Amino acid sequence: MSDEPDPYIADVTALTVNALKTAASEPSVKRVVLTSSSMAAVNPAPDVPRTVTPSTWNNEVVEEAWSPSSNADRTMTIYGASKMSAEKRAWEWMEENSPAFALNSVLPNTNFGPAVDKRHAFSSTDAMLKSAYDGLADDMDSDPPRKVQL
């Protein structure tokens, strides 16, 4: 994944809408489940109470993804912005097109399991599991985050 938002965010959004169009072209499809991300709704922040509703969108992550940044690794921000943009557009598409199927979205914040693409194993949330197994943890209070021995 690139550390530049363009064309990644646009591509993810277009692919999501394309999947909905394809589902709409098949009369047997009754339900579509979009695997989104918790970052589509909120940025993770410890000890920050939030109320999340179906109309909660993480505009902050989109603004951050498109703004110039001194942060060298913006991949998680761009990932979050792509998930927010794609999911929001999916719901807009549903409203505009009224397909015969129902859309549901799940917003997990961590996924564990075998990597589909082995070239990217341990490069996302699955890296947390490996770090824990290896006795390491991210020190999220440091800037930039660093690995610390447990």
Buried (B, 14 or more C-beta within 10 A) or exposed (E): EEEEBEEBBEEBBEEBBEBBEEBBEEEEBEEBEBEBBBBBBBBEEEEEEEEEEEEEBBEBBBEBBBEEEEEEEBBBBBBBBBBBBBBBBBBEBBEEEEBEBEBEBEBEEEEEEEEEEEEEEEEBBBEBEEBEEEEBBEEEEEEEEEEEEE
